[in-house]
Amino acid sequence: MTEHSLRAADSPIRSFRDRLRIDWYLTRLDWHLEGVLTGRERKATLCELRQALAGDPRETTVALADLGAPSTLARQYAEESPLRPQWSVGAVVAALTLFAYWVAFLLFSLGMLAAVDSNAPAEANATFLFVGVEAFSFPDRVGIGWTSSWNWLVVPGVLVLVSFLLGSRSWRITKKPSH
């Protein structure tokens, strides 16, 4: 038998659930490594670790437990590398911020509509983060709307930009390596 066939015989066949566990672990590790390794280094590290886990004869849960938490493993790599911005984390934080803004804006508008509808016929105007909101309820029409020049684009744009910069820890780009 060749060396390759011996290794293949020793490698366990992982169940679908175990492969999902490994993928989830490596995804979380990738997020933590983004702040310490370049894309190429991160990809090579994850590929090497995936191959090592695939060939590990132990149970998947034991092999992953021996590696420790993804954040802890990533910190071991961080001791050798300067900290880097985490752009994908920043993108997720920005998307969540934009979603939260639109939910709050919609709830504010629907609350105004509920208030004027309970006192119909009525009309109300208010401001939500520099954006003028209008709600009206008359026997023949009901509606909500907003009136602003560029505020309806600028306000969420600024919120998204600030949350992206904070979430990605963009200030790390200015730090020099300590070697």
BAFI-3210 file (N, C-alpha, C; in Angstrom, 3 decimals, decimal comma, padded with zeros to 6 digits):
// residues 179
n [1|2|3|4|5|6|7|8|9|10|11|12|13|14|15|16|17|18|19|20|21|22|23|24|25|26|27|28|29|30|31|32|33|34|35|36|37|38|39|40|41|42|43|44|45|46|47|48|49|50|51|52|53|54|55|56|57|58|59|60|61|62|63|64|65|66|67|68|69|70|71|72|73|74|75|76|77|78|79|80|81|82|83|84|85|86|87|88|89|90|91|92|93|94|95|96|97|98|99|100|101|102|103|104|105|106|107|108|109|110|111|112|113|114|115|116|117|118|119|120|121|122|123|124|125|126|127|128|129|130|131|132|133|134|135|136|137|138|139|140|141|142|143|144|145|146|147|148|149|150|151|152|153|154|155|156|157|158|159|160|161|162|163|164|165|166|167|168|169|170|171|172|173|174|175|176|177|178|179]
n.u [000,838|000,423|001,720|-000,196|-002,636|-002,595|-002,831|-005,364|-006,888|-006,618|-007,876|-010,833|-014,253|-016,140|-019,218|-022,109|-022,960|-020,647|-018,934|-020,235|-019,826|-017,042|-016,790|-018,208|-016,598|-014,215|-015,110|-015,715|-013,131|-011,886|-013,068|-011,947|-009,256|-009,063|-008,384|-005,683|-004,130|-003,110|-005,205|-004,306|-002,564|-004,397|-006,173|-004,449|-003,765|-006,275|-006,895|-004,865|-005,467|-008,022|-007,398|-005,840|-007,759|-009,519|-008,003|-007,572|-007,776|-009,343|-012,482|-014,613|-015,555|-013,721|-011,291|-011,770|-012,178|-009,636|-008,271|-009,210|-010,990|-012,023|-011,281|-009,191|-007,296|-006,804|-005,610|-003,135|-001,907|-001,884|000,118|002,339|001,860|001,003|-001,885|-004,836|-007,373|-010,828|-012,597|-014,856|-016,360|-016,960|-018,632|-020,841|-021,703|-022,359|-024,473|-026,343|-026,766|-027,942|-030,286|-031,460|-031,878|-033,789|-035,893|-036,491|-037,231|-039,473|-041,165|-041,514|-042,872|-045,187|-046,231|-046,885|-048,878|-050,773|-051,470|-052,646|-054,695|-056,303|-057,471|-058,904|-060,596|-057,269|-053,968|-050,416|-047,140|-043,727|-040,285|-037,748|-034,643|-033,583|-035,152|-038,107|-041,281|-044,520|-047,870|-051,200|-054,754|-057,749|-061,249|-061,342|-058,721|-055,580|-052,311|-048,647|-045,581|-042,425|-040,556|-037,854|-034,777|-031,828|-031,473|-032,702|-031,087|-028,509|-028,431|-028,859|-026,652|-024,427|-024,687|-024,256|-021,634|-020,128|-020,670|-019,548|-016,809|-016,235|-016,970|-015,226|-012,882|-011,153|-009,034|-006,843|-005,400|-003,595|-001,656|001,660|003,708|004,997|007,477]
n.v [-001,198|002,258|005,349|007,387|005,948|004,707|006,898|007,774|005,625|005,818|008,219|009,460|009,187|011,931|012,921|014,656|016,531|016,811|017,926|020,338|021,452|021,754|023,556|025,768|026,377|027,069|029,270|031,102|031,349|032,472|035,030|036,076|035,931|037,764|040,202|039,982|038,674|038,739|038,434|036,329|034,897|034,170|032,526|030,427|029,466|028,624|026,646|024,788|024,074|023,004|020,726|019,365|018,866|017,270|014,987|014,124|011,507|011,492|012,085|014,649|016,655|016,444|017,036|019,705|020,860|020,589|022,448|024,794|027,869|029,804|032,528|032,514|030,907|032,515|034,683|033,633|033,653|036,373|037,288|037,224|038,924|042,240|044,137|044,327|046,055|044,950|044,370|042,916|042,504|045,136|045,689|044,059|045,179|047,744|047,129|046,083|048,363|050,084|048,627|048,731|051,498|051,924|050,352|051,703|054,186|053,432|052,462|054,830|056,386|054,798|054,924|057,623|057,631|055,964|057,563|059,839|058,593|057,653|059,979|060,904|063,092|064,031|065,523|065,319|066,534|065,853|065,489|063,197|062,418|064,647|064,344|065,203|064,054|063,111|062,491|061,534|061,346|061,081|060,956|060,088|059,430|058,050|058,163|058,150|059,952|061,397|064,380|065,925|067,430|066,443|065,069|062,610|060,793|061,446|061,193|058,306|057,473|058,628|057,374|054,682|054,849|055,694|053,558|051,469|052,200|052,132|049,478|047,980|048,567|050,523|052,256|050,736|050,545|052,574|051,974|051,074|048,160|046,396|045,222]
n.w [000,000|-000,689|000,675|000,565|000,380|002,838|004,577|003,816|004,628|007,364|007,922|009,267|008,177|008,021|009,462|008,169|010,032|011,601|009,688|009,323|011,869|011,840|009,690|010,752|012,975|011,646|010,199|012,227|013,266|011,058|011,027|013,360|012,708|010,687|011,693|012,184|010,246|006,771|003,829|002,132|003,859|005,816|004,380|003,663|006,205|007,182|005,294|005,749|008,398|008,032|006,522|008,392|010,379|008,927|008,563|011,128|013,421|015,691|017,449|016,184|017,929|020,019|018,740|017,948|020,454|021,534|020,024|021,070|021,816|018,982|019,090|020,930|019,664|017,437|018,696|019,299|016,826|016,525|018,157|016,631|014,529|013,313|014,385|012,374|010,445|010,645|008,156|007,204|009,501|010,084|007,891|008,453|010,886|009,968|008,210|010,025|011,562|009,672|009,165|011,741|011,907|009,849|010,810|013,208|012,113|010,605|012,663|014,118|012,193|011,782|014,333|014,486|012,535|013,725|015,890|014,663|013,297|015,311|016,145|014,007|011,765|011,100|011,101|011,233|011,867|012,247|013,336|012,618|013,420|011,841|009,587|008,083|008,986|008,001|008,826|008,083|008,388|006,975|006,101|003,400|002,730|003,872|005,194|005,243|005,099|004,109|004,235|003,150|002,202|001,322|003,614|004,157|002,918|003,774|006,618|007,248|005,751|007,059|009,557|008,785|007,757|010,029|011,805|010,327|010,289|013,026|013,684|012,107|013,206|012,193|012,819|013,277|010,962|010,842|012,677|013,326|012,738|015,549|015,528]
ca.u [000,000|001,172|001,549|-001,460|-003,757|-002,564|-003,413|-006,790|-007,531|-006,617|-008,745|-012,238|-015,249|-016,889|-020,652|-022,528|-022,990|-019,264|-018,408|-020,811|-019,113|-015,716|-016,983|-018,603|-015,411|-013,280|-015,698|-015,483|-011,691|-011,602|-013,447|-010,962|-007,967|-009,089|-007,739|-004,251|-003,421|-003,567|-006,141|-003,574|-002,110|-005,599|-006,657|-003,505|-003,903|-007,548|-006,794|-004,000|-006,212|-009,101|-006,792|-005,443|-008,974|-010,075|-007,180|-007,468|-008,578|-010,188|-013,828|-014,574|-015,711|-012,461|-010,288|-012,068|-011,962|-008,195|-007,832|-009,638|-011,921|-011,437|-010,647|-007,936|-006,371|-006,437|-004,687|-001,796|-001,371|-001,748|001,378|003,366|001,442|000,362|-003,343|-005,350|-008,827|-011,703|-013,539|-016,129|-017,109|-017,477|-019,754|-021,987|-022,168|-023,000|-025,762|-027,246|-027,103|-028,906|-031,537|-032,031|-032,346|-035,038|-036,939|-036,874|-037,935|-040,788|-041,973|-041,859|-043,900|-046,422|-046,753|-047,555|-050,103|-051,731|-051,941|-053,586|-055,840|-057,209|-058,110|-059,267|-059,602|-056,139|-052,711|-049,323|-045,794|-042,683|-038,945|-037,015|-033,243|-033,486|-036,029|-039,487|-042,241|-045,894|-048,904|-052,536|-055,885|-059,005|-062,213|-061,098|-057,322|-054,716|-050,953|-047,451|-044,568|-041,358|-040,177|-036,544|-033,968|-030,900|-031,343|-033,152|-029,950|-027,307|-028,484|-028,477|-025,301|-023,471|-024,788|-023,610|-020,199|-019,560|-020,721|-018,575|-015,465|-016,077|-017,057|-014,048|-011,708|-010,342|-007,870|-005,706|-004,651|-002,549|-000,651|002,853|004,083|005,856|008,744]
ca.v [000,000|003,509|006,225|008,098|005,066|004,488|008,079|007,784|004,599|006,290|009,379|009,101|009,818|012,841|013,045|015,988|017,386|017,116|018,858|021,650|021,953|022,197|024,778|026,850|026,726|027,762|030,575|031,990|031,600|033,401|036,367|036,544|036,081|038,904|041,321|039,780|038,122|039,165|037,495|035,157|034,135|033,630|031,440|029,315|028,931|027,905|025,453|023,852|023,607|022,149|019,445|018,691|018,371|016,174|013,801|013,795|010,309|011,654|012,638|016,057|017,517|016,401|017,762|021,140|021,277|020,719|023,702|025,903|028,826|030,469|033,798|032,194|030,439|033,686|035,501|033,053|034,192|037,825|037,590|037,320|039,853|043,486|044,137|044,861|046,321|043,816|044,975|042,182|042,796|046,484|045,626|043,484|046,194|048,807|046,616|046,017|049,736|050,573|047,924|049,293|052,842|051,846|049,837|052,805|055,175|052,877|052,447|056,226|056,788|054,069|055,477|058,880|057,296|055,448|058,692|060,672|057,775|057,569|061,289|061,301|063,509|064,747|065,549|065,619|066,674|065,714|065,292|062,025|062,587|065,664|064,012|065,575|062,961|063,597|061,448|062,124|060,427|061,742|059,927|059,576|059,046|057,822|057,954|058,683|060,357|062,197|065,518|066,469|067,540|065,317|064,464|061,219|059,979|061,785|060,663|056,900|057,328|058,937|056,284|053,499|055,101|055,693|052,201|050,663|052,547|051,631|048,013|047,377|049,020|051,075|052,963|049,812|050,699|053,576|051,476|050,463|046,905|046,639|044,463]
ca.w [000,000|-000,752|001,840|000,400|000,717|004,292|005,210|003,515|005,445|008,753|008,047|009,474|007,316|008,888|009,179|007,717|011,228|011,962|008,689|009,655|013,062|011,406|008,899|011,659|013,746|010,765|009,871|013,379|013,312|009,958|011,477|014,335|012,046|009,788|012,359|012,427|009,082|005,456|003,218|001,644|005,028|006,459|003,538|003,789|007,565|007,281|004,454|006,483|009,560|007,523|006,159|009,629|011,036|008,115|008,756|012,554|013,687|016,872|017,254|015,791|019,109|020,777|017,968|018,035|021,844|021,727|019,398|021,913|021,217|017,811|019,465|021,598|018,624|016,635|019,497|019,174|015,579|016,694|018,822|015,606|013,477|013,765|014,274|011,119|010,492|010,350|007,226|007,104|010,727|009,882|006,945|009,164|011,845|009,190|007,722|011,177|011,929|008,685|009,436|012,966|011,582|009,083|011,702|014,103|011,298|010,284|013,887|014,399|011,223|012,076|015,583|014,142|011,817|014,712|016,692|013,909|012,921|016,464|016,271|012,638|010,778|011,703|010,364|012,160|011,308|013,264|012,782|013,103|013,031|010,789|008,463|008,365|008,794|007,968|008,876|007,980|008,324|006,634|005,680|002,059|002,520|005,033|004,700|005,894|004,138|004,681|003,417|003,481|000,996|001,260|004,945|004,188|002,477|004,526|007,987|007,289|005,217|008,137|010,540|008,214|007,676|011,379|012,366|009,594|010,759|014,395|013,680|011,482|013,966|011,107|013,329|013,266|009,714|011,057|013,623|012,751|013,390|016,722|015,441]
c.u [000,868|000,893|000,216|-002,641|-003,769|-003,179|-004,910|-007,522|-007,607|-007,577|-010,187|-013,133|-016,147|-018,355|-020,944|-022,503|-021,574|-018,632|-018,964|-020,122|-017,749|-015,835|-017,337|-017,405|-014,448|-013,807|-015,471|-014,003|-011,294|-011,938|-012,428|-009,597|-007,907|-008,359|-006,253|-003,469|-003,954|-004,490|-005,466|-003,113|-003,284|-006,110|-005,754|-003,623|-005,175|-007,520|-005,969|-004,744|-007,356|-008,560|-006,381|-006,658|-009,585|-009,302|-007,042|-008,355|-009,518|-011,577|-013,704|-014,663|-014,425|-011,386|-010,516|-011,844|-010,472|-007,636|-008,167|-010,609|-011,250|-010,729|-009,289|-006,885|-005,908|-005,459|-003,265|-001,132|-001,105|-000,444|002,494|003,068|000,881|-001,151|-003,772|-006,836|-009,618|-012,837|-014,869|-016,988|-017,720|-018,674|-021,001|-022,567|-022,887|-024,372|-026,777|-027,678|-028,140|-030,268|-032,227|-032,580|-033,690|-036,182|-037,426|-037,665|-039,343|-041,690|-042,403|-043,000|-045,231|-047,052|-047,467|-048,880|-051,174|-052,307|-052,945|-054,830|-056,832|-057,953|-058,598|-060,498|-058,514|-054,923|-051,629|-048,008|-044,807|-041,343|-038,307|-035,596|-033,092|-034,345|-037,456|-040,436|-043,647|-046,835|-050,261|-053,584|-057,157|-059,978|-061,908|-059,651|-056,577|-053,307|-049,879|-046,474|-043,476|-040,975|-038,867|-035,754|-033,054|-030,776|-031,733|-032,083|-028,721|-027,308|-028,159|-027,069|-024,234|-023,499|-024,069|-022,095|-019,540|-019,563|-019,747|-017,162|-015,211|-016,067|-015,840|-012,765|-010,680|-009,090|-006,638|-004,844|-003,493|-001,454|000,483|003,117|005,091|007,168|009,880]
c.v [001,242|004,335|006,971|007,219|004,734|005,671|008,133|006,762|005,033|007,457|008,937|009,786|010,626|012,875|014,473|016,969|017,775|018,088|020,263|022,265|022,501|023,495|025,965|027,319|027,547|029,129|031,557|032,330|032,605|034,834|036,922|036,765|037,288|040,100|041,158|039,274|038,719|038,096|036,212|034,275|033,448|032,417|030,211|028,649|028,108|026,612|024,373|023,248|022,682|020,762|018,664|018,113|017,208|014,882|013,366|012,590|010,444|012,144|014,130|016,976|017,566|017,204|019,271|021,663|021,459|021,992|024,913|026,802|029,500|031,777|033,561|031,748|031,614|034,583|034,959|033,521|035,686|038,197|037,800|038,401|041,140|043,385|044,839|045,172|045,062|044,322|044,230|042,399|044,196|046,509|045,068|044,498|047,322|048,363|046,542|047,411|050,312|049,921|048,505|050,704|052,774|051,286|050,951|053,869|054,697|052,860|053,860|056,680|056,096|054,537|056,795|058,608|056,777|056,589|059,543|059,880|057,651|058,885|061,809|062,189|064,347|064,643|065,925|065,671|066,579|065,510|064,084|062,118|063,445|065,375|064,340|064,431|063,546|062,393|062,133|061,026|061,243|060,668|059,325|059,157|058,944|057,636|058,536|059,062|061,131|063,274|066,069|066,583|066,312|064,591|062,992|060,270|060,203|061,139|059,165|056,665|057,580|057,832|055,029|053,682|055,031|054,281|051,270|050,922|052,039|050,103|047,345|047,711|049,610|051,810|052,055|049,975|051,671|053,082|050,800|049,135|047,172|045,872|045,411]
c.w [000,000|000,496|001,777|000,781|002,198|005,022|004,989|004,362|006,901|008,971|008,242|008,450|008,242|008,472|008,716|008,885|011,656|010,970|008,923|010,869|012,678|010,615|009,777|012,477|012,880|010,330|011,012|013,507|012,235|010,359|012,462|013,683|011,127|010,394|012,547|011,222|007,787|004,881|002,764|002,812|005,716|005,694|003,664|005,162|007,704|006,464|005,160|007,684|009,147|007,164|007,406|010,351|010,257|008,328|010,205|012,864|014,892|016,490|016,958|016,999|019,931|020,060|018,050|019,456|022,118|021,093|020,263|021,179|020,022|018,157|020,134|020,590|017,764|017,390|019,440|017,882|015,721|017,369|017,816|014,573|014,071|013,591|012,993|011,288|010,113|009,463|007,173|008,352|010,623|008,944|007,622|010,150|011,111|008,690|008,861|011,630|010,966|008,892|010,669|012,716|010,865|009,915|012,630|013,337|010,970|011,514|014,280|013,490|011,495|013,387|015,349|013,439|012,778|015,544|015,922|013,501|014,079|016,694|014,916|012,641|011,440|010,786|011,360|011,395|012,456|012,554|013,443|012,565|011,775|009,551|008,866|008,025|008,905|008,008|008,821|007,886|008,137|006,153|004,311|001,788|003,853|004,498|005,583|004,791|004,836|003,680|003,938|002,196|000,911|002,594|004,966|003,644|003,347|005,913|008,019|006,732|006,271|009,194|010,048|008,184|009,056|011,972|011,633|010,111|012,177|014,437|013,090|012,228|013,006|011,582|013,349|012,021|009,887|011,988|012,873|013,460|014,493|016,656|015,215]
res [m|t|e|h|s|l|r|a|a|d|s|p|i|r|s|f|r|d|r|l|r|i|d|w|y|l|t|r|l|d|w|h|l|e|g|v|l|t|g|r|e|r|k|a|t|l|c|e|l|r|q|a|l|a|g|d|p|r|e|t|t|v|a|l|a|d|l|g|a|p|s|t|l|a|r|q|y|a|e|e|s|p|l|r|p|q|w|s|v|g|a|v|v|a|a|l|t|l|f|a|y|w|v|a|f|l|l|f|s|l|g|m|l|a|a|v|d|s|n|a|p|a|e|a|n|a|t|f|l|f|v|g|v|e|a|f|s|f|p|d|r|v|g|i|g|w|t|s|s|w|n|w|l|v|v|p|g|v|l|v|l|v|s|f|l|l|g|s|r|s|w|r|i|t|k|k|p|s|h]
***
